[in-house]
Amino acid sequence: MLIECVPNFSEGRRREVCDEIVAAIQAVPGVRFLDLEMDRDHNRSVVTFVGGPQAVAEAAVAAARKAVERIDLTRHEGQHPRMGAVDVIPFVPIRDASMEDAVRIAREVGARVGSELKVPVYLYESAATRPDRRNLAEIRKPQFEGLREFIGKDPDRVPDFGPNAIHPTGGCVAVGARPPLIAYNIDLESIEEKLAKRIAKKIRERDGGLPAIKALGLFIADRGCAQVSINVCDFTRTSLETVFAAVEREASAAGVTIRSSEIIGLCPQAALPPGSVERLKLKGFRADQVIENRL
């Protein structure tokens, strides 16, 4: 049985902190570290590792512990919404494993993070215990600063595990189980954040757009451009090329072209048919970003 874990951390600028988190993961026997992707603009990193259920669970708790020790959200600034030092911990069934297996691991890890690290835990996606908590974006919407005021006061914000009070520097975390997700960004030849936000709203599922698509519009100062930041939650329902075409169409209507796109972390081979790297204008893409190549 092989389970993938893809935790996101609210640190993309201090390499030494990310290296410590990776070291905590690699110290667990039976875990294979696959990838670390750091994003300075979002001030966020994505780590990918795989292993058997117990090993992956132990590594996830170890990584969360190191993140809470080393990341202080009261000093964190970045483009990406966040609510925790370790912001999200998803588990993905990869081989000889079911979604039920991933849910069981997510709930075990959530219980441990809540009790051992004293960090409030919200279960999401397939691991959610409430329908209104399936969507990660809805859980995280108030971000750290807003949740700092809500948790402990709003009965609707009582966490699934851990204290009913936000961790003062570590925030809170969403732990879940889901299918493979592709983190995908499209940079526009424009500095208009409002345009990126308008396109994001047009393409995302919750606003009547493409199935299994979540999206945000941002301005990336270091790149000097607007960006549509996308989670492709199920590429078998909406492909990367369908997303790219939709963004291109909306941008073109405003007289804007696409500069480039990028995949953050790993993706399945099936998501990239022949020629797609060129058609998607993928910048900096490496063959070892294909998860099958790593395995």
C-alpha positions as CSV (number, residue, x, y, z in Angstrom):
1,M,0.0,0.0,0.0
2,L,1.4,3.4,-1.0
3,I,0.0,6.7,0.3
4,E,1.2,10.1,-0.9
5,C,1.2,13.2,1.5
6,V,1.6,16.7,0.1
7,P,1.7,19.1,3.1
8,N,1.9,22.9,2.4
9,F,3.9,25.1,4.7
10,S,3.7,28.9,5.2
11,E,7.4,29.4,4.4
12,G,8.9,29.8,1.0
13,R,11.8,32.2,1.6
14,R,14.0,30.6,4.3
15,R,15.6,27.6,2.8
16,E,17.0,26.4,6.1
17,V,13.5,26.1,7.6
18,C,12.3,24.1,4.7
19,D,15.4,21.9,4.9
20,E,14.6,21.2,8.5
21,I,11.1,20.2,7.7
22,V,12.3,17.8,5.0
23,A,14.9,16.4,7.3
24,A,12.2,15.6,9.9
25,I,10.3,13.7,7.1
26,Q,13.4,11.8,5.9
27,A,14.2,10.7,9.4
28,V,11.1,8.4,9.5
29,P,11.9,4.9,8.3
30,G,9.8,3.7,5.3
31,V,9.2,7.2,3.9
32,R,10.5,8.3,0.5
33,F,10.9,12.0,0.0
34,L,10.0,13.1,-3.5
35,D,10.0,16.9,-3.8
36,L,10.3,20.3,-2.2
37,E,8.9,23.3,-4.1
38,M,9.5,26.7,-2.6
39,D,7.6,29.8,-3.8
40,R,9.0,33.1,-2.6
41,D,6.1,35.3,-3.8
42,H,3.5,33.1,-2.2
43,N,5.9,32.6,0.8
44,R,4.8,29.0,0.7
45,S,6.4,25.6,0.1
46,V,4.9,22.2,-1.0
47,V,6.5,19.0,0.1
48,T,5.7,15.6,-1.4
49,F,6.5,12.2,0.1
50,V,5.2,8.7,-0.1
51,G,5.2,5.5,2.0
52,G,3.1,3.0,3.8
53,P,0.2,4.2,6.0
54,Q,2.0,4.3,9.4
55,A,5.2,5.7,8.0
56,V,3.5,8.5,6.2
57,A,1.4,9.3,9.2
58,E,4.5,9.5,11.4
59,A,6.3,11.7,8.9
60,A,3.3,14.1,8.6
61,V,3.2,14.6,12.3
62,A,7.0,15.1,12.5
63,A,6.9,17.7,9.7
64,A,4.0,19.5,11.4
65,R,5.9,19.6,14.6
66,K,8.9,21.2,13.0
67,A,6.8,23.7,11.2
68,V,5.1,24.8,14.4
69,E,8.5,25.2,16.0
70,R,10.0,27.2,13.2
71,I,7.2,29.3,11.6
72,D,5.6,32.3,13.2
73,L,2.5,33.4,11.4
74,T,2.4,36.7,13.2
75,R,5.5,37.6,11.1
76,H,4.4,35.9,7.9
77,E,3.6,37.8,4.7
78,G,2.8,36.3,1.3
79,Q,0.4,36.3,-1.6
80,H,-1.3,32.9,-0.9
81,P,-4.1,32.6,1.7
82,R,-3.0,30.8,4.8
83,M,-4.2,29.9,8.3
84,G,-1.4,27.7,9.7
85,A,2.4,27.2,9.9
86,V,1.6,23.9,8.3
87,D,-1.4,25.0,6.4
88,V,-2.8,21.8,4.9
89,I,-2.0,18.1,5.1
90,P,-3.7,16.1,2.4
91,F,-3.3,12.3,2.0
92,V,-3.7,10.7,-1.4
93,P,-4.2,7.0,-2.2
94,I,-1.6,6.1,-4.8
95,R,-1.2,2.3,-5.0
96,D,-3.2,-0.6,-3.5
97,A,-5.0,2.0,-1.3
98,S,-8.5,3.3,-1.2
99,M,-9.9,6.7,-0.3
100,E,-11.1,5.1,2.9
101,D,-7.5,4.3,3.8
102,A,-6.5,7.9,3.2
103,V,-9.4,9.1,5.3
104,R,-8.4,6.8,8.2
105,I,-4.8,8.2,8.1
106,A,-6.0,11.8,7.9
107,R,-8.2,11.4,11.0
108,E,-5.4,9.7,12.9
109,V,-2.9,12.4,12.0
110,G,-5.5,15.1,12.8
111,A,-6.1,13.7,16.3
112,R,-2.3,13.6,17.0
113,V,-1.6,17.1,15.7
114,G,-4.4,18.4,17.8
115,S,-3.4,16.6,21.0
116,E,0.4,16.6,20.7
117,L,1.0,20.0,19.1
118,K,-2.0,21.9,20.5
119,V,-3.0,23.1,17.1
120,P,-6.7,23.2,16.1
121,V,-7.4,20.8,13.2
122,Y,-10.2,20.9,10.6
123,L,-10.9,17.8,8.6
124,Y,-11.7,18.5,4.9
125,E,-12.5,16.9,1.5
126,S,-13.2,13.2,1.9
127,A,-12.1,13.2,5.6
128,A,-14.6,15.9,6.5
129,T,-17.1,15.2,9.2
130,R,-19.4,18.0,8.2
131,P,-20.5,18.9,4.6
132,D,-19.7,22.6,5.0
133,R,-16.1,21.6,5.8
134,R,-15.4,19.7,2.6
135,N,-14.2,22.8,0.8
136,L,-10.7,23.9,2.0
137,A,-11.3,27.4,0.7
138,E,-14.3,27.9,3.0
139,I,-12.4,26.7,6.0
140,R,-9.4,29.0,5.3
141,K,-11.2,32.0,4.1
142,P,-10.8,34.2,7.2
143,Q,-7.1,33.3,7.2
144,F,-4.9,33.3,10.3
145,E,-5.9,36.8,11.5
146,G,-9.6,36.2,11.1
147,L,-9.6,32.8,12.6
148,R,-7.6,34.1,15.6
149,E,-10.8,36.1,16.4
150,F,-13.3,33.4,15.6
151,I,-11.9,30.2,17.1
152,G,-13.1,29.9,20.7
153,K,-15.9,32.4,20.2
154,D,-17.9,31.2,17.2
155,P,-19.6,27.8,17.8
156,D,-19.4,27.1,14.1
157,R,-15.6,27.2,14.3
158,V,-15.0,24.5,16.9
159,P,-12.3,22.3,15.4
160,D,-12.5,18.6,14.8
161,F,-9.4,18.0,17.0
162,G,-7.2,20.0,19.3
163,P,-8.0,23.0,21.5
164,N,-10.8,25.4,20.8
165,A,-8.3,28.2,20.7
166,I,-5.9,29.1,17.9
167,H,-2.2,28.4,18.4
168,P,-0.6,31.8,18.9
169,T,2.1,31.4,16.2
170,G,1.2,28.1,14.5
171,G,-2.4,29.0,13.7
172,C,-4.5,26.0,12.7
173,V,-4.4,23.3,10.0
174,A,-6.7,21.5,7.6
175,V,-6.1,17.7,7.3
176,G,-7.8,15.8,4.6
177,A,-8.0,13.0,2.0
178,R,-8.4,13.7,-1.7
179,P,-7.5,12.5,-5.2
180,P,-4.3,13.8,-6.9
181,L,-4.3,17.6,-7.2
182,I,-2.2,19.7,-9.5
183,A,-1.1,23.2,-8.3
184,Y,-1.0,25.2,-11.5
185,N,-0.3,29.0,-12.0
186,I,-0.8,31.1,-15.1
187,D,1.1,34.4,-15.4
188,L,-0.5,37.1,-17.5
189,E,1.2,39.9,-19.6
190,S,-0.5,42.4,-17.3
191,I,-0.1,44.0,-13.9
192,E,-3.9,44.2,-13.4
193,E,-4.8,42.1,-10.3
194,K,-8.5,42.9,-10.9
195,L,-8.3,41.1,-14.3
196,A,-6.7,38.0,-12.7
197,K,-9.4,38.0,-10.0
198,R,-12.1,38.3,-12.7
199,I,-10.7,35.4,-14.7
200,A,-10.3,33.3,-11.5
201,K,-14.0,33.9,-10.7
202,K,-15.0,33.0,-14.2
203,I,-13.2,29.7,-14.3
204,R,-13.7,28.3,-10.8
205,E,-16.4,25.7,-10.1
206,R,-18.0,27.4,-7.1
207,D,-18.9,30.4,-9.3
208,G,-20.3,28.3,-12.1
209,G,-17.0,27.7,-14.0
210,L,-15.1,24.6,-14.8
211,P,-15.6,21.3,-12.8
212,A,-13.0,20.6,-10.1
213,I,-11.3,23.9,-10.5
214,K,-10.4,26.3,-7.7
215,A,-8.7,29.6,-8.5
216,L,-7.5,32.9,-7.1
217,G,-6.4,36.1,-8.8
218,L,-3.1,37.7,-7.5
219,F,-0.5,40.3,-8.3
220,I,3.1,38.8,-8.1
221,A,5.4,41.7,-7.3
222,D,8.7,40.0,-8.0
223,R,7.5,38.9,-11.4
224,G,5.7,42.2,-12.1
225,C,2.6,40.5,-13.4
226,A,-0.9,39.3,-12.5
227,Q,-1.4,35.6,-11.9
228,V,-4.3,33.2,-11.9
229,S,-3.4,30.6,-9.2
230,I,-5.3,27.4,-9.8
231,N,-5.9,24.1,-8.0
232,V,-6.9,21.4,-10.6
233,C,-8.6,19.1,-8.1
234,D,-9.4,16.4,-10.7
235,F,-7.6,16.6,-14.0
236,T,-9.8,13.8,-15.4
237,R,-12.8,16.1,-15.2
238,T,-11.0,19.3,-16.3
239,S,-7.6,19.0,-18.0
240,L,-4.7,21.5,-17.7
241,E,-5.2,22.4,-21.4
242,T,-8.9,23.1,-20.8
243,V,-8.0,25.4,-17.9
244,F,-5.2,27.1,-20.0
245,A,-7.6,27.7,-22.9
246,A,-10.3,29.2,-20.6
247,V,-7.8,31.6,-19.0
248,E,-6.4,32.5,-22.5
249,R,-9.9,33.2,-23.8
250,E,-10.8,35.5,-20.9
251,A,-7.5,37.3,-21.0
252,S,-7.7,37.7,-24.8
253,A,-11.1,39.3,-24.4
254,A,-9.4,42.0,-22.3
255,G,-6.5,42.4,-24.8
256,V,-4.0,40.5,-22.7
257,T,-1.9,37.4,-23.6
258,I,-0.5,34.7,-21.4
259,R,3.2,35.0,-20.5
260,S,3.8,31.5,-19.1
261,S,2.4,28.9,-16.8
262,E,4.0,26.6,-14.1
263,I,3.2,23.4,-12.2
264,I,4.1,23.6,-8.5
265,G,5.3,20.3,-7.2
266,L,4.5,17.0,-8.9
267,C,1.8,15.8,-11.3
268,P,0.6,12.5,-12.8
269,Q,2.0,11.6,-16.3
270,A,-1.6,11.3,-17.6
271,A,-2.1,15.1,-17.0
272,L,0.5,15.9,-19.6
273,P,-0.2,14.4,-23.0
274,P,2.5,14.7,-25.8
275,G,3.1,18.3,-26.7
276,S,1.3,19.8,-23.7
277,V,4.5,21.3,-22.2
278,E,4.8,23.6,-25.2
279,R,1.1,24.3,-25.6
280,L,0.8,25.3,-21.9
281,K,3.9,27.5,-22.1
282,L,5.2,25.7,-19.0
283,K,8.2,27.5,-17.6
284,G,10.9,25.6,-15.8
285,F,9.2,22.3,-16.1
286,R,11.3,19.3,-15.3
287,A,10.7,15.7,-16.2
288,D,11.2,14.7,-12.6
289,Q,8.1,16.7,-11.7
290,V,6.1,13.7,-13.1
291,I,5.3,11.6,-10.1
292,E,5.8,8.3,-12.1
293,N,9.3,9.4,-12.9
294,R,10.1,9.9,-9.2
295,L,8.6,6.5,-8.2
